[in-house]
Amino acid sequence: MSGLYLFARIGETSVAIRTDEVEGVVRLRDLSPVPAVPGYVAGLAALRSRVLTMIDAAALIRGGKAEPRDYSEKGGLAVVCQLSGHSYGIMVEGVEDIQTVETPVLPVCGRVDDVWQPYVQGVIELDGKACFVVSLAAFLDGCVSASIAA
C-alpha cells in the first residue's frame, strides 16, 4: 500500500510507520518511573496536559528491560499515538524522514528474526535501503502479549 510513512530506527533496525497511526514525534526530557510495571515500560511523560505511557520498543522486542537513559541534554525521541482513548509514546532511537512512498509494501522474503515476527507487516524501500513496515498498534498488542506471558 503506497502512502506517507515516518521512517525511524528501533535499535539498529530501520522501520517505516504509516503516518495515519502517528499523532506526532516528541523529544523527551523527563520520564517519571513507575514501580511494578513490565520492563518495557520506561515510565510516564507529560505532553500538553496529557500523560503518556512510554514504551521502549527495543526492550519490548528484545524481551528485556528499558534501560535508564539521561534525557537532560539531548533528549530521546518517541512516536506518539492513541489507542482506545489512551495516549502512548513508542520510544525510538532516531527519526530519519517522512516521505510518500509510491511503491507497494512487499512481503518479507527470507527469514525475519523471531523477535520481530509479531511486529513486521512487510518491507518497503527508501533510498535503496529496505525498512520493515511496522504498526504502532502491533507494539501495543505486543505489550499485552508480553504481560500475559510473564
C-alpha positions as a printed NumPy array, in Angstrom:
array([[  0.   ,   0.   ,   0.   ],
       [  1.538,   3.308,  -1.031],
       [  1.259,   6.298,   1.261],
       [  3.001,   8.6  ,   3.693],
       [  5.446,   6.952,   6.099],
       [  7.561,   8.023,   9.044],
       [ 10.989,   6.386,   8.811],
       [ 12.661,   5.698,  12.148],
       [ 15.127,   3.392,  13.894],
       [ 14.337,   0.941,  16.648],
       [ 17.636,  -0.316,  17.95 ],
       [ 19.705,  -0.647,  14.8  ],
       [ 16.725,  -1.601,  12.62 ],
       [ 15.124,   0.797,  10.126],
       [ 11.339,   0.847,  10.257],
       [  8.531,   2.589,   8.386],
       [  5.314,   3.595,  10.181],
       [  2.18 ,   4.743,   8.344],
       [  1.569,   8.334,   9.346],
       [ -2.158,   7.768,   9.889],
       [ -1.107,   5.971,  13.107],
       [  1.176,   8.801,  14.218],
       [ -0.059,  11.734,  16.252],
       [  3.379,  13.295,  16.443],
       [  7.019,  12.857,  17.341],
       [  8.274,  14.367,  20.585],
       [ 11.639,  14.866,  22.215],
       [ 11.618,  13.542,  25.757],
       [ 13.186,  15.465,  28.604],
       [ 11.824,  13.814,  31.738],
       [ 10.363,  10.4  ,  32.407],
       [  8.755,   9.52 ,  35.705],
       [  9.499,   5.939,  36.71 ],
       [  6.582,   3.704,  37.633],
       [  7.089,   0.867,  40.117],
       [  5.926,  -2.69 ,  39.425],
       [  5.4  ,  -2.324,  35.664],
       [  6.751,  -4.612,  32.948],
       [ 10.349,  -3.952,  31.939],
       [  9.493,  -2.415,  28.563],
       [  7.527,   0.425,  30.218],
       [ 10.125,   3.17 ,  30.509],
       [  7.877,   5.444,  32.571],
       [  5.357,   8.244,  32.204],
       [  5.79 ,  11.559,  30.424],
       [  3.682,  14.71 ,  30.337],
       [  2.708,  16.15 ,  26.969],
       [  0.354,  19.108,  26.638],
       [ -1.652,  18.274,  29.779],
       [ -1.745,  14.565,  28.938],
       [  0.076,  11.661,  30.483],
       [  1.78 ,   9.28 ,  28.061],
       [  2.812,   5.749,  28.908],
       [  6.255,   5.408,  27.372],
       [  7.005,   2.046,  25.759],
       [ 10.64 ,   1.246,  24.965],
       [ 10.155,  -0.549,  21.644],
       [ 13.659,  -2.045,  21.617],
       [ 13.16 ,  -3.503,  25.114],
       [  9.75 ,  -4.889,  24.13 ],
       [ 11.182,  -6.575,  21.043],
       [ 14.21 ,  -7.98 ,  22.91 ],
       [ 12.029,  -9.063,  25.831],
       [ 14.247,  -7.088,  28.163],
       [ 14.05 ,  -4.132,  30.455],
       [ 14.011,  -0.489,  29.383],
       [ 17.454,   0.89 ,  30.069],
       [ 17.64 ,   4.119,  32.06 ],
       [ 18.667,   6.988,  29.817],
       [ 19.728,  10.55 ,  30.522],
       [ 17.473,  12.844,  28.51 ],
       [ 18.557,  16.091,  30.157],
       [ 20.878,  17.245,  27.373],
       [ 19.84 ,  15.816,  24.025],
       [ 16.517,  14.185,  24.823],
       [ 15.122,  10.962,  23.445],
       [ 12.521,  10.544,  20.727],
       [  9.091,   8.984,  20.93 ],
       [  6.363,   8.487,  18.36 ],
       [  3.052,   9.489,  19.951],
       [ -0.119,   7.552,  19.223],
       [ -3.555,   6.923,  20.687],
       [ -5.24 ,   3.587,  21.101],
       [ -8.614,   3.029,  22.721],
       [ -8.563,   6.53 ,  24.186],
       [ -5.145,   6.153,  25.828],
       [ -2.002,   8.043,  24.836],
       [  1.295,   6.25 ,  24.335],
       [  4.798,   7.122,  23.281],
       [  6.748,   4.459,  21.414],
       [ 10.401,   5.235,  22.059],
       [ 12.712,   5.087,  19.049],
       [ 16.436,   5.658,  18.647],
       [ 16.048,   8.073,  15.772],
       [ 13.723,   9.552,  13.186],
       [ 15.166,   9.692,   9.698],
       [ 12.494,  11.093,   7.384],
       [  8.855,  11.39 ,   6.477],
       [  8.112,  10.556,   2.868],
       [  5.447,   9.498,   0.45 ],
       [  6.221,   6.064,  -0.946],
       [  4.54 ,   5.145,  -4.216],
       [  5.663,   1.534,  -4.34 ],
       [  3.582,  -1.133,  -2.616],
       [  4.586,  -2.788,   0.633],
       [  6.386,  -6.001,  -0.275],
       [  6.08 ,  -9.282,   1.595],
       [  9.032, -10.222,   3.742],
       [ 11.316, -12.521,   1.773],
       [ 13.709, -14.621,   3.748],
       [ 13.952, -15.168,   7.437],
       [ 12.997, -12.452,   9.896],
       [ 14.349, -12.758,  13.428],
       [ 11.667, -14.346,  15.605],
       [ 11.569, -11.347,  17.942],
       [ 10.454,  -9.123,  15.032],
       [  7.799, -11.528,  13.677],
       [  4.815, -10.083,  15.629],
       [  5.575,  -6.523,  14.526],
       [  6.606,  -6.714,  10.858],
       [  3.868,  -6.315,   8.242],
       [  6.102,  -6.126,   5.201],
       [  9.083,  -4.341,   3.692],
       [  9.365,  -1.021,   1.93 ],
       [ 12.376,   0.577,   0.296],
       [ 13.745,   4.055,   0.99 ],
       [ 16.755,   5.25 ,  -0.994],
       [ 17.745,   1.682,  -1.842],
       [ 17.54 ,   0.52 ,   1.773],
       [ 14.925,  -1.98 ,   2.978],
       [ 12.828,  -0.991,   6.003],
       [ 10.391,  -3.1  ,   7.989],
       [  6.843,  -1.758,   7.838],
       [  5.541,  -1.864,  11.415],
       [  2.336,  -0.851,  13.125],
       [  2.278,   1.066,  16.403],
       [ -0.84 ,  -0.904,  17.342],
       [  1.184,  -4.119,  16.953],
       [  3.688,  -2.83 ,  19.541],
       [  0.865,  -2.122,  21.954],
       [ -0.614,  -5.568,  21.239],
       [  2.88 ,  -6.922,  21.95 ],
       [  2.735,  -5.27 ,  25.376],
       [ -0.43 ,  -7.198,  26.168],
       [  1.066, -10.457,  24.876],
       [  4.273,  -9.923,  26.856],
       [  2.275,  -9.219,  30.035],
       [  0.213, -12.383,  29.613],
       [  3.34 , -14.467,  29.034],
       [  5.038, -13.101,  32.161]])
